[in-house]
Amino acid sequence: MAPVLVSVGIGYIWARRKHAWDTEFVTRLTYYVGTPFLVFSTMTKTGLDGLAFSEMAGAALLALAGFIVASVPMLWLFRLPLRTYLPGLIFPNSGNTGLPLCLFAFGEPGLALGIAYFTVTSISNFTLGQWISSGQLSPAELFKTPLIYAVAIALVFMVSNTIVPPWLANTSALIGSLTIPLILITLGVSLASLKITSLKRATLLSVFRLIMGLAVGMAVATFFDLEGTARGVVILDSAMPVAVFNYLFAQRYDNSPGDVAGMVVVSTALSFATLPALLLLVI
């Protein structure tokens, strides 16, 4: 937990002291370059088999469906627009906080499984999430997602039992190693710069996201009869706070970005407060 808090704290202090940090550039760099290399390096290095990857991806899809089933009635009950609030409730931050926590809690095997979960939620966020936010479905966005190609190439090496050339293994490990520190620092910068417009609503939705995520994660892990690291990763990733990308989409499509920012900030703060108990539950 300490590496996560320290890294996020560095970003937060950096932003509060008014130092420059190009969040959009770093976000694009980690998403289009760092994360694909991290995915390839981790999958080929840990020897995660295709069955385990598929099982975790299936668990992530089922969790996503559970989030939707639980969130839509809740938003209807409070008469809140789906386009604004649904993405924040159904897409947890399995990248910025989920990947580091999977690594520090379960080591390389946990990171590999966390990547499988993150791949599904990330692709879904940039397709389904963008569709909800914009009101327009764009299948082409799926093919612009670099994670798909990184996973596909890694699976080719794994299924064929082909040894990754040392130059490629070392390069992907080096570039991939930049990802986790950068996304944690960027998360801290984002938390320092986001402005909350409705604290009461943000708190209500944030508490709902964390409780729902934990409940759905435990239900999915039980449904797939997962044990050990796999069970811990599903529960941990499902219980993560609102992903920062939801704020970026809300800002792009003018869907009350201040309200979504509040969900990101409050849910992240609450998750840090409850994280020790969550880790005790899954480890």
N, C-alpha and C positions, 0 to 999 in steps of 0.2 A: 504493500500500500504506500510506503514511504516514497519510492521512486515516482509514482504517479502524482502524489500531492506536491512533491518538490518541483517536478517538471511543470505542472500546471501553475504552481506558485511563481515560478520564474517568469512565465508568460504574463501572468496577471500583473506582477510588479513592473515588468518591462513596459507594459502598456500604460499603467498608471503613472509612470515617470515620463510619459510622452515620448518615448523612443519610437523610432519608425519600425514598422513591421507590416510588410505587404501580405495581408492575410489571404487575399485572392490568389496571389502568385504562389504562396506556399501551399495553399489548399490544392491548387491545380497540379503543382509539382508532386506532392505526395500521392494524389489520386491517380494521375496519369503516368507517373514514373516510379516513385518510391514503392507504393503499394503493390503494383504488379511484380516488381522484382522481389519484394518481401514474400509475396505469395508463392512465386516460383521457387525461391530459395528454401523456404520453410517446407513446402510440400515434398520437394525432392530430397531434402536433407534428413527429414524425420522419418521418411519411409512410410508415410501415411498411405494406406491402401485405398483403392477406389471404393470399396464397400463402405469403409468407415467415413470417407468423404461424402458419399451419397447419402448415408444414413443421417449425417449431421445436416446436410443440405435439406433433406426431407423434414427433419425436425424444425429447421428454421422456417420452412414454408408453412408447416402446420402451426407454428407459433404465430406467424404473420396472419394466418387465417383467424386464429383465436383472438388476436388483438383487434381485428376488424369486427368480428362478431360481438366482442365486448364493448368496443368504443362507439360504434354507430348508435345503438340505443341510448347510450349515456349522453351523447351530444344532442340527439333528438329530444331527450327528456329536458335538457336545459336550454333547448332552442338555440344551439350554437351552430354556425355554418360549418359543414363538413369540409369545404375547400380550405378553410383557415386552420381548423384544429385537428382534423383526422390524421394528416400525415405525422404530426408531432406525437400522437398517441400510438401509432402503429409501427413507427420506425425508431427503434432504440439506438443509442449511440454505441453500437457494437464495434465501431472503428476506433474513434479517438480514445475512449475509455475501455471498451471491451477487449480489444487486442492486447494492450499493455497488461490488463488485469489477468487475462488468460495466460500470458507469458509468465508473469511474476507469481501467479498462484499455482500453475500446473506445469511450468517449464515449456520446453519446445513441443512436446506432444499436445499440450493444451493450446499453444499458439496455433498449431496446425489445424486443430479442430475449430478453434475460434475463427480462423481464416475461412473455413468452409461456411460457417454461420454468417460471417460478415459478407462474404461474396453474394449470398442470396439476398440479404437485406440491402446491400449497396445497389445491386442490379435492380431490385424492386423499387428502391427509392428513386432511382433515376428514370424509371419507366412508369410504374404505377403511381409513385409519389408525385412525379412531375405532371402526370395526367390529372390527378386530383387537384393539384394546385392551379394548373393552367386551364383545366376544362377541355384540353385537347390531347388525344392519344397520339403519340409519335413512336411507332415501332422502330424507327431508324435509330432512336437513342440507344436501343439495346446493343446495336453493333458499334456504337461509339464508346462502349464501356470496356476499357482495357483489361479489367479483371477476367473477363471471359476468355480472352486469348492467353493470358498467363496461366489460368487453370487448365485450359486445353493442352497447352504445350507441356506443362508439368505432368499431366495425366499420361501423355504419350510416352514420356521418359519412364514413368512409374509402371505402366501396364506392360511395356516392352522390356522392362528390366535393363534399360540402357543406362550406362554410367554417364552422368553429366560431365562434359569436359572441364578440367580444372579451371581454365580461364573463364568459362561461363559461370561455374559455381562460385568462384571468388568474386567475380564482377557483380553477380546478383546479390551475394551476401553483403558486399560493401555498400552498394546503392540501397538495398533493402534496409540496412541497419540505420539509415537516416530517418526512416519513416516514423517510427514510434516516438522518438524524442521530438521531432518536428510537429507531429499532430498534437502531442500533449502541450507543448509550449503554445501552439496556435490556439488550442482550446482555452488556455489561460488568457491569452490576448483577447479572444472573442468574449469571454465572460466579463472582462474589464470594460469592454466597449459597448455591449448590448444595453439597451435602455428598456426598462419595464414600464408598461402603461397601465396594467391592471394586476396588482399584486394578489388580490383575493382570488380572482379567477385563475391566475397562473398557479397559485398554491393548490387550489382544488384539483386542477387538471394534472399537476405534477404528482400529487399524492396518488391520484387514480392511476397514472401511468406506472408508477413504481409498484404499487400493490397488484395491479392487473398483470404487469410483466412477471412478477414473482409467481403469481398463481398460475398463469398460463405456462410459464417455464417448467414448473413442477409437474403440471398435468401432462405436458408433452414428453418430458423425461420419463414419466411413469408409463405413458402410452407406448413409447418405444422400448420400454424396459431397459433404459440406460443405467449404467453403473459407473462409479469412479469418476475419472476425468471427464468422460463424455457427458455424464449427468451434470457435473459441476459447470461445465462450459455452457450447456443449454440454459440452465437456470440463471447463471451469472449474466450471460448476454441478453437474455429476455428481460432481466430486471434492470437494465441500464437506463439512464435518463434520456431525455429527448435529444435526438441527433441535431447537431448544428446545421447540417444541410437543410433541415426543414425551415430554419430561419432564412437561409439564403433563397430558397424557393419562394417563401412568403414575401420577401423583399422584392424579388424579381417580378412577381405577379401581383404585387400590391394587395396581399391578403392579410391585412392587419399585422405587419411585421413586428410591431411593438408588443402585441399580445403573444406572438410565437416566441419572441426573444425572452419574454418573461417565463415561458414554459421551459426554455433551455436553461436559463440561469437558476431558477428555483429548483427544478428537478435535479440539476447537477449538484447544487448545494445540499439538497436532501439526500442524494445518493452517497455523497461523501460522508455525511453524518451517519448513515445506516450501513455503510460499507463493511465495517468490522463485523457486524452481526451477520451480514450476507456471506462474507468469506468463511465465517465459522460454520455456516449452514452447508456450504458446498464443498469445503475441503475435508 
